[in-house]
């Protein structure tokens, strides 16, 4: 409810930027970074896309899905359908809010579990923001490659957040399990930023290398502007 008038939010995802090549042509992605991400998707690695609101995370995630081999069965899980991608074999699942009576809710946690019954070659979660992070980690640790977006200020902060969100699932979950799981199951983190002019681009790609000092550590594979 707004105070004085109606407010309508319209999210537009342009079809012109639905593959990595077009993002490179638009200047949002360096060719070297595109090559890293494309090879990761073809090889069945798990990729996390991080960034602030409106930094281009969903657009990049859609382009990553488009880079998957045609024979891959892709299952997407979203709160609201936003991933407008075309693939020969794709199943798109959407959550549902509870009714006024408090019934009928379909959570992302439930959808992630159901997705695993659909023989996915890649599991895609539109945005990880709550306890469904635990179910995603469990899925990745069973050998199912994944891709997802997460709000964070840097690629390394995204790893820390992904390690913290599963703790919301219950008291029996602790960092002793979560930290090694994140380090072992996430192969790459691509971080997106939007500058003052409104241009969006991928500024960093890191790869987790293990756990040190109670945190997931990573090495930088690509940084925008680096020699």
Secondary structure in CASP SS format (residue, H / E / C, confidence):
PFRMAT SS
TARGET T0000
AUTHOR 0000-0000-0000
METHOD secondary structure of the structure
MODEL  1
X C 1.00
X C 1.00
X C 1.00
X C 1.00
X C 1.00
X C 1.00
X C 1.00
X C 1.00
X C 1.00
X C 1.00
X C 1.00
X C 1.00
X C 1.00
X C 1.00
X H 1.00
X H 1.00
X H 1.00
X C 1.00
X C 1.00
X H 1.00
X H 1.00
X H 1.00
X H 1.00
X H 1.00
X H 1.00
X C 1.00
X C 1.00
X C 1.00
X C 1.00
X C 1.00
X H 1.00
X H 1.00
X H 1.00
X H 1.00
X H 1.00
X H 1.00
X H 1.00
X H 1.00
X H 1.00
X H 1.00
X H 1.00
X H 1.00
X C 1.00
X C 1.00
X C 1.00
X C 1.00
X E 1.00
X E 1.00
X E 1.00
X E 1.00
X E 1.00
X C 1.00
X C 1.00
X C 1.00
X C 1.00
X C 1.00
X H 1.00
X H 1.00
X H 1.00
X H 1.00
X H 1.00
X H 1.00
X H 1.00
X H 1.00
X H 1.00
X H 1.00
X C 1.00
X C 1.00
X C 1.00
X C 1.00
X C 1.00
X C 1.00
X C 1.00
X E 1.00
X E 1.00
X E 1.00
X E 1.00
X E 1.00
X C 1.00
X C 1.00
X C 1.00
X C 1.00
X C 1.00
X C 1.00
X C 1.00
X C 1.00
X C 1.00
X C 1.00
X C 1.00
X E 1.00
X E 1.00
X E 1.00
X E 1.00
X E 1.00
X C 1.00
X E 1.00
X C 1.00
X C 1.00
X C 1.00
X C 1.00
X C 1.00
X C 1.00
X C 1.00
X C 1.00
X C 1.00
X E 1.00
X C 1.00
X H 1.00
X H 1.00
X H 1.00
X H 1.00
X H 1.00
X H 1.00
X H 1.00
X H 1.00
X H 1.00
X H 1.00
X H 1.00
X C 1.00
X C 1.00
X C 1.00
X E 1.00
X E 1.00
X E 1.00
X E 1.00
X C 1.00
X C 1.00
X C 1.00
X C 1.00
X C 1.00
X C 1.00
X H 1.00
X H 1.00
X H 1.00
X H 1.00
X H 1.00
X H 1.00
X H 1.00
X H 1.00
X H 1.00
X C 1.00
X C 1.00
X C 1.00
X C 1.00
X E 1.00
X E 1.00
X E 1.00
X E 1.00
X E 1.00
X E 1.00
X E 1.00
X C 1.00
X C 1.00
X C 1.00
X H 1.00
X H 1.00
X H 1.00
X H 1.00
X H 1.00
X H 1.00
X H 1.00
X H 1.00
X H 1.00
X H 1.00
X H 1.00
X H 1.00
X H 1.00
X H 1.00
X H 1.00
X C 1.00
X C 1.00
X C 1.00
X C 1.00
X C 1.00
X H 1.00
X H 1.00
X H 1.00
X H 1.00
X H 1.00
X H 1.00
X H 1.00
X H 1.00
X H 1.00
X H 1.00
X H 1.00
X C 1.00
X C 1.00
X E 1.00
X E 1.00
X E 1.00
X E 1.00
X E 1.00
X E 1.00
X E 1.00
X C 1.00
X C 1.00
X C 1.00
X C 1.00
X C 1.00
X E 1.00
X E 1.00
X E 1.00
X E 1.00
X E 1.00
X E 1.00
X E 1.00
X E 1.00
X E 1.00
X E 1.00
X E 1.00
X E 1.00
X E 1.00
X C 1.00
X C 1.00
X E 1.00
X E 1.00
X E 1.00
X E 1.00
X E 1.00
X E 1.00
X E 1.00
X E 1.00
X E 1.00
X C 1.00
X C 1.00
X C 1.00
X C 1.00
END
